[in-house]
Amino acid sequence: MDFLKLAKERYSCRKFSDKPVEDSKIDAILEAAISAPTAKNIQPVKIWVIKSEDALAKIKACTPFKWTENVPVVFAVGGKAEGAFVRPSDNRNFEDVDASIVAAHMMLAVQALGLGTTWIGFFDVPKVAESFPDMKGWDMVALFPVGYPAEDAAPSDRHTLRKAQSEMVEFL
Ligand SMILES: Cc1cc2nc3c(=O)[nH]c(=O)nc-3n(C[C@H](O)[C@H](O)[C@H](O)COP(=O)(O)O)c2cc1C
């Protein structure tokens, strides 16, 4: 598919059908994640695929969003500062950039596979760490509840509110 078409058709899906997500599609999302570039190729990123009933109940309890309730799988993405690239001129650690690039690859792969998701950044971090001790010490940048969009799923009003190129871009 043409990339610009894919990017423009993607929207934050917040209504899902009950249809399960095939393992082959979960694997394709993970392959897209692993193909993402990271600073110095250090890949200081970890992805958790949350699929069991118990784990799904726990992760869904960490967000205030009721619309996650019937999704069959949630991906959690974290970055680790330790060992990640640090830019010498200002000591900036790139773990969050790396984890976000991986996450963006995953979000677009979801769209390309005919699935839907929303990048969730608003969640209870201490509760996530308490429910999933393995995530402690990771900078959790995203949760992606993934499923097939419901027939009447639609973009929110915010989706169309884009800045003009002239506001975001400067040619020098
Ligand atoms: C880093 C990040 C965090 C976000 N966190 C949330 C969130 O916690 N809950 C939510 O409903 N949407 C969340 N969103 C979705 C944005 O609200 C959405 O992308 C934006 O309004 C544009 O709409 P669109 O994705 O439909 O184009 C997040 C998006 C990004 C990129």
The ligand as an SDF file (V2000), in Angstrom:
LIG
                    3D

 31 33  0  0  0  0  0  0  0  0999 V2000
    2.2580    9.5020   22.6210 C   0  0  0  0  0  0  0  0  0  0  0  0
    0.7560    9.3750   22.4730 C   0  0  0  0  0  0  0  0  0  0  0  0
   -0.0150    9.1580   23.5970 C   0  0  0  0  0  0  0  0  0  0  0  0
   -1.3950    9.0120   23.4700 C   0  0  0  0  0  0  0  0  0  0  0  0
   -2.1310    8.6920   24.5910 N   0  0  0  0  0  0  0  0  0  0  0  0
   -3.4660    8.4770   24.4540 C   0  0  0  0  0  0  0  0  0  0  0  0
   -4.2350    8.0330   25.5710 C   0  0  0  0  0  0  0  0  0  0  0  0
   -3.7170    7.7980   26.6640 O   0  0  0  0  0  0  0  0  0  0  0  0
   -5.5740    7.8520   25.3920 N   0  0  0  0  0  0  0  0  0  0  0  0
   -6.1860    8.0620   24.1880 C   0  0  0  0  0  0  0  0  0  0  0  0
   -7.4020    7.8760   24.0900 O   0  0  0  0  0  0  0  0  0  0  0  0
   -5.4760    8.4690   23.1000 N   0  0  0  0  0  0  0  0  0  0  0  0
   -4.1410    8.6650   23.2070 C   0  0  0  0  0  0  0  0  0  0  0  0
   -3.4050    9.0320   22.1140 N   0  0  0  0  0  0  0  0  0  0  0  0
   -4.0700    9.2240   20.8190 C   0  0  0  0  0  0  0  0  0  0  0  0
   -4.1290   10.6960   20.4240 C   0  0  0  0  0  0  0  0  0  0  0  0
   -5.0800   11.3550   21.1920 O   0  0  0  0  0  0  0  0  0  0  0  0
   -4.4530   10.7600   18.9260 C   0  0  0  0  0  0  0  0  0  0  0  0
   -3.4070   10.1700   18.2050 O   0  0  0  0  0  0  0  0  0  0  0  0
   -4.6490   12.1920   18.4380 C   0  0  0  0  0  0  0  0  0  0  0  0
   -5.7700   12.7860   19.0520 O   0  0  0  0  0  0  0  0  0  0  0  0
   -4.8530   12.2560   16.9230 C   0  0  0  0  0  0  0  0  0  0  0  0
   -5.9410   11.4250   16.5440 O   0  0  0  0  0  0  0  0  0  0  0  0
   -5.7330   10.2220   15.5330 P   0  0  0  0  0  0  0  0  0  0  0  0
   -4.7300    9.2630   16.1280 O   0  0  0  0  0  0  0  0  0  0  0  0
   -7.1010    9.5870   15.3960 O   0  0  0  0  0  0  0  0  0  0  0  0
   -5.2370   10.7780   14.2370 O   0  0  0  0  0  0  0  0  0  0  0  0
   -2.0220    9.1680   22.2020 C   0  0  0  0  0  0  0  0  0  0  0  0
   -1.2270    9.3770   21.0760 C   0  0  0  0  0  0  0  0  0  0  0  0
    0.1360    9.4740   21.1940 C   0  0  0  0  0  0  0  0  0  0  0  0
    0.9730    9.6580   19.9560 C   0  0  0  0  0  0  0  0  0  0  0  0
  1  2  1  0
  2  3  1  0
  2 30  2  0
  3  4  2  0
  4  5  1  0
  4 28  1  0
  5  6  2  0
  6  7  1  0
  6 13  1  0
  7  8  2  0
  7  9  1  0
  9 10  1  0
 10 11  2  0
 10 12  1  0
 12 13  2  0
 13 14  1  0
 14 15  1  0
 14 28  1  0
 15 16  1  0
 16 17  1  0
 16 18  1  0
 18 19  1  0
 18 20  1  0
 20 21  1  0
 20 22  1  0
 22 23  1  0
 23 24  1  0
 24 25  2  0
 24 26  1  0
 24 27  1  0
 28 29  2  0
 29 30  1  0
 30 31  1  0
M  END
$$$$
